[in-house]
Amino acid sequence: MSSTLLSRRDLRFLLYEWLDVCRLTERPRYAEHSRETFDDVLDLAERLAVEQFAPHNRAADTSEPTVSGGRVRMIPQVKAALDVFARTGLLAASMDEAVGGMQLPHVVSAAAFGFLQAANVGTSAYPFLTLGNANLLLAHGSAEQVDTYVRPMVQGRFFGTMCLSEPQAGSSLADITTRAEPQDDGTYRLFGTKMWISGGDHELAENIVHLVLAKIPGGPAGVKGISLFVVPKTLVGPDGALGARNDVTLVGLNHKMGYRGTTNTLLNFGEGVHRPDGRPGAVGHLVGPPHQGLAQMFHMMNEARIGVGAGATALGYTGYLKSLAYARQRPQGRPTADKDPTAPQVPIVAHTDVRRMLLAQKSYVEGALALVLYCGRLLDEERTAPEVTDRERAHLLLDMLTPIAKSWPSQWCLAANDLAIQVHGGYGYTRDYDVEQHWRDNRLNPIHEGTHGIQALDLLGRKATMGGGAGLALLLETIGATVSRAWKADGEAAELAARLGTAVDRIAATTRRLWGSGDPALALANASVYLEAVGHVVVAWMWLEQLLAIDAAPAGVDADFYAGKRQAARYFFRHELPRTGPQFDLLDSLDRTTLEMREDWF
C-alpha cells in the first residue's frame, strides 16, 4: 500500500537497516516475532489509517464535538474507526501477552502508531491517552486495579485520561487544590476542578478511567503532597460490572484551533450532581503509596512527551509528502534558462526555491522520525537488554533525550507544515487541501504535555546537571562514538563528523559556562535557546547515523532513495547545524537582556 502518510521505504530503512530491530527477536521477550510479523503490523496500521482514520479527518475538524443535554456529541465515524482499531489489538501492541498484548518491540509499535497519527491525530489521541494510562497502572497500580481497569482498556472497552492541570494551576502543579478525602472503606472522595483534559468526556467507550492528581488533607505542602488516584466515570464492581455514575461532571468543552476531533474538557470532581452511595464526592482509589503522585504521573508524562514528538513528526511528515505530491503535479512557470514563452510549463518541483522548501521539510521530518524511533529503541533496551548496565545506560540516555524528543519535532515539524503550505501557494491557505489543517493540529504540540519553556528548564536545569552531569556526559559520549565511527569511514562522513564534533564540544563548554556563573536565574534565562541548539546537534547526530547506515547499504539498490537521504543530510549540516554557532555564542556571553527586562517596559 502506498500512501501520503509516512514513507514505508523510510521506515524500512530506519527500522531494519539502521536500528536493526530484528536483532531484538534474539531476546526472550520478542522471540515469537520476526521481520514478517513486524511488517504485518505495519501493513495493518497503514491500512487502518488509510481506510478508517484518514477519511473522516476533515469531517472531525469541521464538525467538532459539541455538548447537548450534558452529553458529548460527535460524528459517528470516530467511534466506528476506534471500534475497528480496538478489534485489531494494536492498542496493546507493546504490552505483555499476560494482559492481552502482542509483546511487540516498542519501536515497532511506535512506527505503526505513526500512521494513525498522520492520518487523523484527533481520533488517534483517544487510544494514545489510553495507552499511557494503562502503562502507568501496569507500572504502579495494584493487581486489582490492573484487572479492573487495564484489561478493559486493552480490549478497547474503557478509555483513559490524565487529569493534572486546574484553572489556576497549569504547569505549576504544586498549586493544585483538588483534594482527596480518605474514607473508612479505603477509598477516597475527590473534590476539585480539572482543566484542559483531553478525552475527558465522550461516549466512545463503556467507561472513562481518569488518573487524577490530588492532595490528601494533612499531607506535605507543594509537589511533595501530591498523590495519584484512579477515578472512573462509572463505578466498576468487584465482578467488573458497571455500576452507578461517579461524581464526575462535564462542565464544558474547550474550542480549539486544531486537534478538534479530540474533546478537551473542563471537569468537576465532587460537584454533587451524581452522588455515589447518596453522598457527594468522586470515588477514587489511591495508586501506589500516598504523596508519590507526581513521580508516578511522570512515568506517563515521559511516555506522553515522546508520543507528542512522534505525533508532531507524523503531521510534519504527511504534510511533506502531500506538498511533494502537489509540487510534482502542479505546472507553473518555466526554467530560468528557458526564454521561450511558448514552451510548456514545468511542475513547480523543477524550481530551485521549491526544492529548497521540500529539502528543508525532508531534513526536518526524516530527522525527527529517526529521533523518536531511536527513543523507542532505547525503551526496548531499557526493558530487555541482557546486561543491567546496558539497561541503566538506556534509561539515563532516554531521560536525557526526552525533552528534546518532545520539543524538537514539535518546533521543526511545525516549521515543515508551514513550508508545506508555502509550497502549495494560495491553495495551501484554503481548506481545499489538508496542509492548513496539519499546521493547525500541529500547533498544539509545542504547548501540551509541557511547553517548550518547561522542556528547556527540564533539559538545562535538571537533566544536564543530574547525577553530577552523568546524563549529559553519556549523551555526548554516545554522539562522540558516532563521530569516531564516521572519522574511520573517511570521505563525506568524516567531513560531517568534524562539524558535529565541534558542535558537541560547544554543548559541553556552554553548559559549564552557564552553570559556572553561580547564578541559577542567569544560567536558565536563555534555556529555550539552549534547548533549540542542543536539539539541532542531536538531530545532526541522527543524520550522521543515517549516513553511516547508507554507507553500509548494497551498491546499486534504491539509488534514488539513498541519494535523497545523503542530500538531506548535507542540507541539515550545511543549512541547519550552523544555526547553533550564534546560539552557543549568545549563551556563552551570559546575556542578561531577557533577565533584566522589566514588566513596566512592555
C-alpha positions in Angstrom: 0.0 0.0 0.0 1.3 3.4 -0.9 0.0 6.5 0.9 1.0 10.1 1.7 1.0 9.4 5.4 4.5 8.1 6.1 7.1 6.6 3.8 7.3 2.9 4.1 10.7 2.9 2.4 12.0 5.3 5.1 10.5 3.2 7.9 12.2 0.0 6.4 15.5 1.9 6.3 15.2 3.2 9.9 13.9 0.0 11.5 15.9 -2.7 9.6 19.0 -1.0 8.1 19.8 1.5 10.9 18.2 0.4 14.2 18.4 -3.3 13.3 15.2 -4.1 15.2 15.3 -7.7 14.0 18.1 -8.4 16.5 15.6 -7.8 19.2 14.0 -11.1 18.3 17.0 -12.8 19.8 15.8 -11.8 23.2 13.2 -13.9 25.1 10.5 -11.2 25.2 10.4 -10.8 21.4 11.4 -14.4 20.5 8.0 -15.1 18.9 8.4 -12.2 16.5 10.2 -11.7 13.2 10.5 -9.2 10.4 7.5 -10.8 8.9 5.3 -10.1 12.0 6.8 -6.5 12.2 5.8 -5.9 8.6 2.4 -7.4 9.1 1.7 -4.9 11.9 2.9 -2.0 9.8 0.7 -3.2 7.0 -2.3 -3.4 9.3 -1.6 0.0 10.8 -1.3 1.7 7.4 -4.4 0.0 6.1 -6.4 1.0 9.2 -5.1 4.6 8.9 -6.0 4.8 5.2 -9.4 3.1 5.4 -10.7 4.1 8.8 -8.9 7.2 10.2 -8.0 9.4 7.2 -11.5 9.5 5.6 -13.1 11.4 8.5 -10.1 13.6 9.4 -11.6 16.7 7.7 -15.1 16.0 9.0 -13.9 15.7 12.5 -12.2 19.1 12.1 -15.2 20.9 10.6 -17.8 19.2 12.8 -16.1 19.3 16.2 -17.6 17.8 19.3 -20.5 19.6 21.0 -22.4 19.2 24.2 -26.2 18.7 24.3 -28.1 17.9 27.4 -24.9 17.2 29.3 -23.7 14.6 26.7 -20.9 14.9 24.2 -22.0 14.6 20.5 -19.5 13.9 17.7 -19.5 12.5 14.2 -20.2 8.7 14.2 -17.1 7.9 12.1 -14.9 8.5 15.2 -16.4 5.6 17.2 -16.6 3.4 14.1 -12.9 3.8 13.5 -12.0 3.3 17.1 -14.1 0.1 17.3 -12.2 -1.3 14.3 -8.9 -0.2 16.0 -9.9 -2.0 19.2 -10.5 -5.2 17.3 -7.0 -5.2 15.8 -5.4 -5.3 19.2 -2.9 -2.5 18.2 -3.6 -0.6 21.4 -1.7 -3.2 23.3 0.9 -3.9 20.7 3.9 -3.5 23.0 2.2 -4.7 26.2 2.7 -8.1 27.9 0.8 -11.1 26.5 -0.3 -11.7 30.0 -2.6 -8.6 29.8 -3.7 -9.2 26.3 -0.8 -7.5 24.4 1.2 -8.5 21.4 4.6 -8.0 23.2 6.0 -6.2 20.2 9.1 -4.0 20.5 8.1 -0.5 21.4 10.0 0.9 18.4 7.8 -1.2 16.0 4.7 -0.2 17.9 5.6 3.5 17.7 6.2 3.2 14.0 2.9 1.6 13.4 1.0 4.2 15.5 2.7 6.9 13.5 0.4 6.0 10.5 -2.7 6.7 12.7 -1.3 10.0 13.9 -0.5 11.1 10.4 -4.0 10.1 9.2 -6.1 11.6 12.0 -4.4 13.0 15.1 -7.7 13.9 16.7 -9.1 10.3 16.6 -5.8 8.7 17.4 -5.5 10.8 20.6 -8.0 8.6 22.4 -6.0 5.4 22.2 -2.8 7.3 22.7 -4.0 8.7 26.1 -5.5 5.3 27.0 -2.2 3.6 26.3 -0.3 5.9 28.6 -3.0 5.5 31.3 -2.8 1.7 31.1 1.0 1.6 31.2 1.1 3.8 34.3 -1.3 1.4 36.1 0.7 -1.5 35.0 3.8 0.1 36.5 2.3 1.5 39.7 -1.2 0.1 40.2 -2.3 -2.9 42.2 -3.2 -6.3 40.7 -6.8 -5.4 41.4 -6.5 -2.1 39.5 -4.9 -3.8 36.6 -7.7 -6.4 36.4 -10.4 -3.8 36.9 -9.2 -1.1 34.5 -6.2 -2.1 32.4 -7.8 -5.2 30.9 -10.9 -3.4 29.7 -8.6 -0.7 28.2 -6.6 -3.2 26.3 -9.9 -4.6 24.9 -11.0 -1.1 23.9 -13.9 -1.1 26.2 -12.6 1.6 28.5 -10.6 4.7 27.5 -8.2 6.7 29.8 -7.2 10.3 30.6 -4.7 12.1 32.8 -6.0 14.9 34.9 -3.2 17.2 36.1 -4.0 20.9 35.3 -6.5 23.1 37.0 -7.8 26.5 36.0 -5.3 28.2 38.4 -2.5 25.6 38.0 -1.3 24.7 34.6 2.4 24.0 34.6 2.7 24.8 38.3 1.3 21.6 39.7 2.5 22.5 43.2 -0.5 24.8 43.3 -3.3 22.3 42.6 -6.1 22.4 45.1 -8.1 19.2 44.2 -8.4 17.3 47.5 -8.9 13.6 48.2 -10.6 12.8 51.5 -9.9 9.3 52.9 -13.0 7.1 53.6 -13.5 4.3 56.1 -13.6 1.7 53.3 -10.2 2.6 52.0 -11.4 4.7 49.1 -11.2 8.5 48.7 -13.7 11.1 47.8 -12.3 13.7 45.4 -13.3 17.4 45.2 -12.0 19.9 42.7 -11.8 21.1 39.1 -9.5 19.9 36.3 -8.9 21.9 33.1 -7.6 21.0 29.6 -8.4 17.3 30.0 -8.2 15.7 26.6 -10.7 12.9 26.1 -12.3 13.9 29.4 -15.8 13.0 28.3 -17.4 11.2 25.3 -19.5 8.2 24.5 -16.8 6.3 22.5 -16.4 3.6 25.2 -18.2 1.9 28.0 -16.2 3.9 30.6 -13.5 6.5 31.0 -10.7 5.9 33.5 -9.4 9.2 34.9 -5.9 9.3 36.5 -6.2 12.3 38.8 -3.6 14.3 40.8 -4.9 15.5 44.1 -3.8 16.2 47.7 -4.7 14.3 50.8 -5.6 16.8 53.6 -2.7 17.0 56.1 -0.1 15.9 53.7 3.1 17.8 52.8 2.9 21.2 51.0 3.7 21.6 47.3 4.5 18.8 45.0 5.6 16.5 47.8 1.9 16.3 48.9 0.6 15.2 45.5 -1.0 11.7 45.3 -2.4 9.8 42.3 -5.9 8.4 42.1 -7.8 6.3 39.6 -11.3 7.7 39.3 -13.7 6.0 36.8 -16.5 7.9 35.2 -18.8 5.0 36.0 -18.0 2.9 39.1 -16.9 -0.7 38.5 -18.0 -3.6 40.7 -15.8 -6.4 42.0 -17.1 -8.6 39.2 -16.2 -6.0 36.6 -19.8 -4.9 36.0 -20.5 -1.2 35.6 -22.4 0.4 38.4 -23.5 3.9 39.4 -22.3 7.1 37.8 -19.4 8.5 39.7 -19.4 12.2 40.8 -17.5 13.4 37.7 -19.3 16.1 35.8 -18.6 17.7 32.4 -18.7 21.5 32.7 -17.9 22.3 29.1 -15.6 21.8 26.1 -12.8 24.0 25.1 -12.9 25.1 21.4 -9.5 24.8 19.8 -7.5 25.9 16.7 -6.8 22.3 15.8 -7.0 18.8 17.3 -10.7 19.4 17.0 -11.7 15.8 16.9 -10.4 15.2 20.4 -12.7 16.5 23.2 -10.9 18.9 25.5 -12.8 19.3 28.7 -13.3 21.1 32.0 -14.3 18.6 34.6 -15.7 18.9 38.1 -15.0 16.2 40.7 -17.3 16.0 43.6 -19.8 18.6 42.5 -22.7 16.5 43.8 -24.6 16.1 40.6 -24.0 12.4 40.8 -23.9 11.0 44.4 -22.4 7.6 44.8 -24.0 5.9 47.8 -26.1 9.0 48.3 -23.0 11.3 49.1 -21.1 13.9 47.0 -17.5 13.3 46.1 -15.9 11.4 43.2 -14.9 7.9 44.4 -11.2 7.3 43.8 -8.7 4.7 44.6 -5.1 5.5 45.6 -2.5 4.4 43.1 0.6 3.2 45.0 1.7 4.9 48.2 0.4 8.4 49.1 2.4 11.5 48.1 4.1 9.8 45.2 1.7 11.1 42.5 3.9 13.4 40.6 6.7 10.8 40.2 4.1 8.2 39.1 2.5 10.6 36.7 5.8 11.4 35.2 6.0 7.7 34.2 3.1 8.6 31.9 4.3 12.1 31.1 7.7 10.9 29.8 5.9 8.4 27.5 3.4 11.1 26.5 6.1 13.6 25.8 7.9 11.2 23.4 4.5 10.4 21.9 3.8 14.2 21.4 7.1 14.4 19.5 6.0 11.3 17.4 2.7 12.9 16.7 4.3 16.2 15.6 6.6 14.2 13.4 3.7 12.3 11.8 1.9 15.6 11.0 5.1 17.1 9.6 5.8 14.0 7.6 2.4 13.7 5.9 2.4 17.4 5.1 5.8 17.0 3.5 4.6 14.1 1.3 1.5 15.9 0.3 3.4 19.0 -0.7 5.9 16.9 -2.6 3.0 15.2 -4.5 1.5 18.7 -5.2 4.8 20.1 -6.4 5.2 17.2 -8.8 1.8 17.7 -10.5 1.3 21.5 -10.3 2.6 23.1 -13.6 3.8 26.7 -13.2 6.4 28.7 -14.9 9.5 27.7 -16.9 13.1 27.0 -16.2 15.2 30.2 -15.7 17.3 29.4 -18.7 14.3 28.9 -21.0 13.4 32.2 -22.6 10.7 30.8 -24.9 7.3 32.0 -23.5 5.6 29.3 -25.7 7.4 26.4 -24.1 5.3 24.2 -21.9 5.2 25.0 -18.2 7.1 22.7 -15.8 6.0 21.2 -12.5 7.0 23.5 -9.7 9.3 20.9 -8.2 11.6 21.9 -11.0 12.1 25.4 -9.4 15.1 25.7 -7.1 13.3 27.5 -4.3 10.5 24.9 -4.2 13.2 22.2 -4.0 14.7 24.2 -1.1 11.4 24.1 0.8 10.9 20.4 0.1 14.5 19.6 1.1 14.1 21.6 4.4 11.0 19.6 5.1 12.7 16.3 4.3 15.6 17.1 6.6 13.2 18.1 9.5 10.7 15.2 9.3 13.1 12.4 8.5 15.5 13.6 11.2 12.6 13.8 13.7 11.4 10.4 12.8 14.9 9.0 13.3 14.9 10.7 16.7 11.6 9.4 18.0 12.3 5.8 16.7 15.7 5.9 18.3 14.0 6.8 21.6 11.6 3.8 21.0 14.7 1.6 20.6 16.0 2.9 23.9 12.8 1.9 25.6 13.3 -1.6 24.3 16.9 -1.6 25.5 15.8 -0.3 28.9 13.3 -3.2 29.2 15.2 -6.1 27.6 18.9 -5.5 27.3 20.7 -8.6 28.8 23.1 -6.6 31.0 21.9 -4.4 33.9 24.5 -1.7 33.0 23.1 -1.5 29.4 19.5 -1.1 30.8 20.7 1.6 33.1 22.5 3.4 30.3 19.5 3.2 28.1 17.3 4.7 30.9 19.7 7.5 31.5 20.1 8.4 27.8 16.4 8.2 27.3 15.8 10.5 30.3 18.3 13.0 28.7 16.7 12.8 25.3 13.0 13.1 26.3 12.7 16.9 26.4 14.4 17.0 23.0 12.3 14.3 21.5 9.2 16.2 22.7 10.3 19.7 21.7 12.4 19.5 18.6 9.8 17.7 16.4 7.1 20.0 17.8 9.0 23.1 16.7 10.6 21.9 13.4 7.9 19.6 12.1 5.5 22.6 12.6 8.0 24.6 10.5 7.8 21.8 7.9 4.0 22.2 7.9 4.5 25.9 7.3 6.7 25.2 4.3 4.2 22.6 3.0 1.6 25.4 2.9 4.1 27.7 1.2 4.7 25.0 -1.5 1.0 24.9 -2.2 0.9 28.7 -2.6 -2.5 30.2 -2.3 -4.2 26.8 -2.4 -2.3 25.9 0.8 -4.1 28.6 2.6 -7.5 27.2 1.8 -9.4 24.3 3.3 -9.4 22.5 -0.1 -6.0 21.0 0.9 -5.0 19.2 4.0 -1.8 21.1 4.8 -3.5 24.0 6.6 -5.2 21.6 9.0 -2.0 19.8 9.6 -0.4 23.1 10.7 -3.3 23.9 13.0 -3.3 20.4 14.5 0.5 20.5 15.0 0.4 24.0 16.7 -0.7 22.3 19.9 2.4 20.1 20.2 4.8 22.9 21.4 2.2 23.6 24.1 0.7 20.5 25.7 2.4 17.9 27.9 4.9 20.6 28.9 5.6 23.7 26.9 8.9 24.5 25.2 9.8 26.6 28.2 9.2 23.7 30.5 11.2 21.3 28.4 14.1 23.8 28.3 14.1 24.2 32.1 14.0 20.4 32.3 16.9 19.9 30.0 19.2 22.6 31.3 18.0 22.9 34.8 17.6 19.2 35.7 18.7 16.7 33.1 22.1 18.4 32.2 23.1 18.5 35.9 21.5 15.3 37.4 24.0 12.9 38.8 26.8 15.4 38.5 26.1 15.7 34.8 26.1 12.0 34.2 23.2 12.1 31.7 24.8 14.9 29.6 28.2 13.1 29.7 26.5 9.9 28.4 24.8 11.8 25.6 27.9 13.5 24.5 29.9 10.2 24.8 27.3 8.4 22.6 27.4 11.1 20.0 31.1 11.1 20.2 31.1 7.4 19.4 29.2 8.1 16.2 31.7 10.8 15.3 34.6 8.4 15.8 32.9 5.8 13.5 32.4 8.5 10.9 36.1 9.5 11.1 37.1 6.0 10.4 34.7 5.8 7.5 36.5 8.7 5.9 35.1 10.6 2.9 32.0 12.7 3.4 31.1 11.1 6.7 34.4 12.2 8.1 33.8 15.8 6.9 30.4 15.9 8.6 31.8 14.2 11.7 34.3 17.1 12.1 31.4 19.6 12.2 29.4 17.5 14.6 32.4 17.0 16.9 32.8 20.8 17.1 29.1 21.2 18.0 29.4 18.6 20.7 32.3 20.4 22.2 30.3 23.6 22.3 27.5 21.8 24.2 29.9 20.7 26.9 31.7 24.1 27.1 28.5 26.1 27.1 26.9 24.0 29.8 29.9 24.5 32.0 29.9 28.2 31.3 26.2 28.7 32.2 26.4 26.8 35.5 29.8 28.2 36.3 28.2 31.6 36.6 27.0 30.7 40.1 23.6 32.4 39.3 20.8 29.9 38.5 18.5 32.6 37.3 21.1 33.8 34.8 22.0 30.2 33.8 18.4 29.5 32.9 17.5 32.8 31.5 18.0 31.6 27.9 17.2 27.9 28.5 15.0 27.8 25.4 18.0 28.9 23.2 20.0 26.0 24.8 17.2 23.5 24.1 17.0 24.5 20.5 20.8 24.4 20.0 21.2 21.1 21.7 18.2 19.7 19.8 19.8 20.7 16.5 23.0 19.0 17.4 21.1 15.8 18.4 19.3 15.7 15.1 22.5 16.3 13.2 23.7 13.2 15.1 20.7 11.3 13.8 21.6 12.4 10.3 25.2 11.3 10.6 24.0 7.9 12.0 21.7 7.5 8.9 24.6 8.5 6.6 26.7 5.7 8.1 23.9 3.2 7.6 23.6 4.3 4.0 27.3 3.7 3.5 26.7 0.1 4.6 23.9 -0.5 2.1 24.5 -2.6 -1.0 25.5 -0.6 -4.1 23.1 -0.1 -6.9 19.9 -0.8 -4.9 17.4 2.0 -4.4 19.9 4.5 -5.6 17.5 7.5 -5.6 16.3 6.8 -2.1 19.8 6.7 -0.7 20.9 9.8 -2.8 17.9 11.7 -1.3 19.0 10.7 2.2 22.5 11.9 1.6 21.3 15.2 0.2 19.0 15.8 3.2 22.0 15.1 5.5 24.1 17.6 3.6 21.3 20.1 3.8 21.0 19.7 7.5 24.7 20.0 8.1 25.1 23.0 5.8 21.9 24.9 6.4 20.7 23.9 9.9 23.6 22.9 12.1 25.4 26.3 11.6 22.4 27.9 13.3 23.8 26.6 16.6 27.1 28.6 16.5 25.5 32.0 17.2 23.2 30.4 19.7 26.1 29.0 21.7 27.9 32.4 21.4 24.8 34.1 22.9 24.7 31.6 25.7 28.4 31.8 26.4 28.1 35.6 26.7 25.7 35.1 29.7 23.4 37.6 28.1 21.1 39.3 30.6 18.7 41.0 28.1 15.7 38.9 28.9 16.6 38.6 32.6 16.8 42.4 33.0 13.7 43.2 31.1 11.1 44.8 33.4 7.3 44.3 33.3 6.7 48.0 33.2 8.8 48.4 30.0 6.5 46.4 27.8 
